[in-house]
Amino acid sequence: MAEEFMARVFLPNPGGAYDPAPLNEFDIYEGALTPAVGDVIRYGATGDTYLVVSRFYDAEANRAAIYVERWLGEWCSDL
């Protein structure tokens, strides 16, 4: 698998499909690390918080899809 790839984050919608999540910073991120299933992620201290529920890799195209749900729990620095 390539060390750097494009990641895109998706959020389920009421129609049963998935829409891009408002985490555009992850969409343009190229790095060797993506959030794992079970990780809680957000961008910026005022951003919405999400739980990673699954992720899929396309090694040939060097890209990953990360599926998230809204996280209603607390952020670790808020505890």
C-alpha positions as a printed NumPy array, in Angstrom:
array([[  0.   ,   0.   ,   0.   ],
       [  1.221,   3.494,  -0.748],
       [  2.378,   5.616,   2.169],
       [  0.465,   8.733,   1.111],
       [ -3.092,   8.846,  -0.157],
       [ -6.181,  11.004,  -0.357],
       [ -8.824,  10.475,   2.332],
       [-12.482,  11.501,   2.023],
       [-14.918,  11.541,   4.954],
       [-18.608,  10.635,   4.523],
       [-21.673,  10.988,   6.751],
       [-24.919,   8.967,   6.303],
       [-27.999,  10.901,   5.186],
       [-31.688,  10.056,   5.863],
       [-32.109,   8.591,   2.36 ],
       [-29.686,   5.754,   3.099],
       [-26.805,   7.143,   1.05 ],
       [-23.705,   8.997,   2.207],
       [-22.802,  12.664,   1.831],
       [-19.408,  14.286,   2.264],
       [-18.927,  15.228,   5.93 ],
       [-18.006,  18.819,   6.758],
       [-14.409,  17.779,   7.359],
       [-12.863,  19.134,   4.183],
       [ -9.485,  19.33 ,   5.88 ],
       [ -9.359,  15.532,   5.868],
       [-10.363,  15.421,   2.187],
       [ -7.244,  17.279,   1.1  ],
       [ -4.962,  15.63 ,   3.64 ],
       [ -2.248,  13.409,   2.233],
       [ -0.509,  11.408,   4.888],
       [  0.515,   8.026,   6.102],
       [ -2.143,   7.914,   8.819],
       [ -5.935,   7.912,   8.772],
       [ -8.286,   7.69 ,  11.75 ],
       [ -9.092,   4.126,  12.807],
       [-12.539,   2.655,  13.395],
       [-13.637,   3.781,  16.851],
       [-11.628,   7.032,  16.76 ],
       [-13.397,  10.297,  17.548],
       [-12.327,  13.064,  15.175],
       [-12.935,  16.766,  14.617],
       [-11.188,  19.709,  13.022],
       [-10.698,  22.737,  15.229],
       [-11.93 ,  23.378,  18.744],
       [-15.346,  24.581,  17.558],
       [-15.968,  21.913,  14.92 ],
       [-18.523,  19.115,  15.055],
       [-17.254,  15.825,  16.44 ],
       [-17.587,  12.474,  14.633],
       [-17.04 ,   8.781,  15.384],
       [-15.298,   6.704,  12.693],
       [-17.513,   3.675,  11.987],
       [-15.695,   2.17 ,   8.982],
       [-13.004,   2.893,   6.435],
       [-12.133,   1.471,   3.04 ],
       [ -8.93 ,   1.657,   1.021],
       [ -8.328,   1.659,  -2.711],
       [ -4.6  ,   0.95 ,  -2.794],
       [ -4.355,   1.186,  -6.581],
       [ -5.793,   4.72 ,  -6.63 ],
       [ -4.091,   5.751,  -3.35 ],
       [ -7.319,   6.828,  -1.67 ],
       [ -9.406,   6.013,   1.371],
       [-13.075,   6.501,   2.287],
       [-13.818,   7.116,   5.954],
       [-17.414,   6.724,   7.149],
       [-18.433,   8.615,  10.281],
       [-21.457,   9.306,  12.485],
       [-22.06 ,  12.353,  14.644],
       [-20.525,  11.932,  18.097],
       [-22.699,  13.106,  20.956],
       [-20.165,  12.337,  23.665],
       [-17.629,  14.772,  25.041],
       [-14.289,  15.681,  23.5  ],
       [-11.356,  14.597,  25.69 ],
       [-10.232,  18.168,  26.486],
       [-13.8  ,  19.   ,  27.617],
       [-13.805,  16.361,  30.355]])
